[in-house]
Amino acid sequence: MVMGKKVNSAEEILIKGLKPMISDFETKKTKLEDAERQVNNYENGFIQETKPIDKEIQTIAEFCMRILEKLDGYAIAEVCSN
């Protein structure tokens, strides 16, 4: 919010809904980077078992789909035009 700017309640609601998603995304991003290291280790022959890696990547993909579904529910153009 900018000083002197009129408060838009729809915009405030949008921002409050996005903040937890950003936090959750950062956590999953770290896990995805770890999974990337594990995949690299598998490709280099340091790891033989892929089931834990596959499960982690599937979990992250499902999380990303849920975030995309939530974002799809927002009507950002309507909020910004007010």
C-alpha positions as CSV (number, residue, x, y, z in Angstrom):
1,M,0.0,0.0,0.0
2,V,1.3,3.4,-1.0
3,M,1.0,6.4,1.4
4,G,-1.9,8.7,0.2
5,K,-3.3,6.0,-2.1
6,K,-7.0,5.0,-1.6
7,V,-7.3,1.6,-0.1
8,N,-8.9,-1.0,-2.4
9,S,-10.4,-3.7,-0.3
10,A,-10.4,-6.2,-3.2
11,E,-6.7,-5.6,-3.7
12,E,-6.0,-6.1,0.0
13,I,-7.9,-9.4,-0.1
14,L,-5.9,-10.5,-3.1
15,I,-2.6,-9.7,-1.5
16,K,-3.6,-11.5,1.7
17,G,-4.5,-14.6,-0.3
18,L,-1.2,-14.5,-2.2
19,K,1.2,-14.2,0.7
20,P,0.7,-17.7,2.1
21,M,1.0,-19.1,-1.5
22,I,4.4,-17.3,-1.9
23,S,5.6,-18.7,1.4
24,D,4.5,-22.3,0.5
25,F,6.0,-21.9,-3.0
26,E,9.4,-21.0,-1.5
27,T,9.4,-24.1,0.6
28,K,8.5,-26.3,-2.3
29,K,11.1,-24.6,-4.4
30,T,13.8,-25.6,-1.9
31,K,12.5,-29.2,-2.1
32,L,12.5,-29.2,-5.8
33,E,16.1,-28.0,-5.9
34,D,17.0,-30.9,-3.5
35,A,15.2,-33.3,-5.8
36,E,17.2,-31.9,-8.8
37,R,20.4,-32.7,-6.9
38,Q,19.1,-36.2,-6.3
39,V,18.3,-36.7,-9.9
40,N,21.8,-35.5,-10.9
41,N,23.2,-38.0,-8.4
42,Y,21.1,-40.8,-9.9
43,E,22.3,-39.8,-13.4
44,N,25.9,-39.9,-12.2
45,G,25.4,-43.3,-10.7
46,F,25.6,-42.3,-7.0
47,I,22.0,-43.3,-6.3
48,Q,20.4,-46.6,-7.4
49,E,16.8,-46.1,-6.1
50,T,14.5,-43.6,-7.7
51,K,11.2,-44.2,-5.9
52,P,11.8,-41.6,-3.2
53,I,12.8,-39.0,-5.8
54,D,9.8,-39.9,-8.0
55,K,7.5,-39.5,-5.1
56,E,8.9,-36.1,-4.1
57,I,8.7,-34.8,-7.6
58,Q,5.1,-36.0,-7.9
59,T,4.2,-34.3,-4.6
60,I,5.8,-31.0,-5.8
61,A,3.9,-31.3,-9.1
62,E,0.6,-31.8,-7.3
63,F,1.3,-28.8,-5.1
64,C,2.1,-26.6,-8.2
65,M,-1.2,-27.7,-9.8
66,R,-3.1,-26.7,-6.6
67,I,-1.4,-23.3,-6.6
68,L,-2.3,-22.8,-10.3
69,E,-5.9,-23.7,-9.6
70,K,-6.0,-21.1,-6.7
71,L,-4.4,-18.5,-8.9
72,D,-6.9,-19.3,-11.7
73,G,-9.7,-18.4,-9.3
74,Y,-8.5,-14.8,-8.8
75,A,-9.9,-12.1,-11.0
76,I,-6.8,-9.8,-11.0
77,A,-7.9,-7.6,-14.0
78,E,-11.1,-6.7,-12.1
79,V,-9.2,-5.8,-8.9
80,C,-6.6,-3.7,-10.8
81,S,-9.1,-1.7,-12.8
82,N,-10.9,-0.4,-9.7
